Amino acid sequence: MPWFSKLDLEKISLGSGKRQVVEGGRLDKKYQITGPKDSSEILLEDIP
């Protein structure tokens, strides 16, 4: 997920276990997050 590199992981906690941003997406095995298959579905402006 290319947008993930824009996040400051020192300022947020991702918790533990698998997380899902969208159904039917793509699992990032390192962070256990399922996000959109197409990164254009998430805009950086949507990330606080």
N, C-alpha and C positions, 0 to 999 in steps of 0.2 A: 504494500500500500504506500504509494509515493507520498501521500499527504502526511503519513505518520511521522516522517522525519522532521516535519515542521513543529511537532509537539515538544514542549519542554518537559521531559519526564521527571525532572526534579520538582516541578510544581504541581504534578497530578499523581494520583494513585490509581492504578488500573485494577487494583484488587487482585483476587486470585480466581482460578477456574476459568472456564470458557465464557466468553461474552459474544453477543450477537448484535451487530448494528442493523443488519438487514437479513431477511430470510433468503435462503437460496444463494448466498454470496460465496465468497472465497475465504477459507480459513488461513489466517497467518499463524503458522505453527509456533513461531517464537513467542508471540504475544497472546496466543489463544483467543484471537478476535476474528469473528466472521464479518467481513465488510463487503461492499459491492464488488462484483467481478470487474466492472468498468469504473476506474478511478474518477472518471468525469462525473459520476453520480454524486460525489461529495465535493462541495466547494470549500476552499480554505476559509472563506468568509463565514461559513456556518460554524466554524470551530471557535468557541469563545476564547 
